[in-house]
């Protein structure tokens, strides 16, 4: 399916410099197809993306037609579903066009990120309306409220901001740095929705750039081909849609964490620790990185006393930085209260969430408190995740330290009752830079990306209440089902019928020696 992967910057064995010109076999076709797919998604977002009720765009005739007429909404659903899955196909085909994972493959990947990401920069937010919660939280800061003690319902006309109702009373789970970003954005735009979204996208773009810079650097430290790792990460449709189209702050979080991890791995630990702490001050989940940074700092042959000393230093420095930031904003460590909110929500495709649903259904059938018992299942999942994190911290080879970090981080995601697609994107860079083999491992990634794209396309659509039906719930159900069916049929085509991409999902008949090395 693909050629062996040489060391970074080298041609495959036996090739001449002239042959290196054909490292990538006509990247223009998948690049153009992906751009068209992204453009379709951007156009579709005009009708079913998330707009704030106060947005001036709701009064633009084109938006009115696309959001209130059945034909317009139907067209947007088709464009969104086809565009999203066309983007998946383009990513897969770009990987297939690479003969040698060298400098030309890197250039093609960067072109893909630019071309595929550009239309999303100007789309209406898709698959999530968290960005409107960011605006509400920034407004809390501007108006002098403590966002760790007040939900956005403390604001006048808060419902005009467009945030999900779960944020109306929920405490903010973000750290100090992101609160300042929210405050700066809202202050500078005077709460203008579209201008605020664009600034939040620029913050996400900074995180994407950090990933583009440091994923290859970290991959080279592991003897993993940096160009393939970059393609698996940055050109990935989940990466682009969640970080650009959905405007999630996770882009900045993971970008800062990877940059910090690189400097810690290259013996510039203080700089790295500052960057990882800044990541924690965006979303505190990257606090999981700190014990592994302590091990990196302690060194390869460190004994247990030395390890504990450097764990203490790592924790002390990071805590001191967080405390200093909390003194500046005056809100302390209030974000700790917000961390419990996601744990109370479940979803059917999360293993622990599904198990909780089964337990609740069985015990409810016997007149018992099934959901009370389901909560015990969710708590058991958290305890198991903590056990796996502890195991990865205390056991394992030093040379696999960042892979152990990836496994610990994966435990946090997989054993949670709620798994969002952007949680999966946290993991992709860590596994890509430590090596995703060209066997069942990369096939699993293809399936995961396809599944979450299908689910995202059908999950969160804004269907306006003025469609030709009195039952908005029915209209929303029809819209979601239509999007799901179109995306699912496209995914099945990619997996079973497409003469090019079905090879990627089927059992390979190649010998292990002919597969790309990592």
Protein Blocks (a to p, Z undefined) as FASTA:
>chain_A
ZZcdddehiacehiafklmmmmpghjllmmmmmmmmmmmmmmmmmmmmccdfklmklmgm
klmmmmmgmklmmmmmmmmmmmmmmmmmmmmmmmmmpmbdcfklmmmmmmmmmmmmmmmm
mgccehiaklmmmmmmmmmmmnopafklbcfklpghklmnopafklmmgccfbdfklmmm
mmmmmmmnnopaklmmmmmmmmmmmmmmmmmmmmmmmmmmnopafklmmmmmmmpmklmm
mmmmnopaklmmmmmmmmmmmmmmnopaklmmmmmmmmmmmpmmlmmmmmmmmmmmnomk
lcfklmmmmmmmmmmmmmmmmmmmmmmnonajmlmmmmmmmmmpccfklmklmmmmmmmm
mmmmnopafklmmmmmmmmmmmmmmmmmmmmmmgccfklmmmmmmmmmmmmmmmpcbdcf
klmmmmmmmmmmnopafbfklmmmmmmmmmmmmmmmmmmccddfkbcbfblklmmmmmmm
mmmmmmmmmmmmmmmmmmmlmmmmmccfbdfklpccZZ
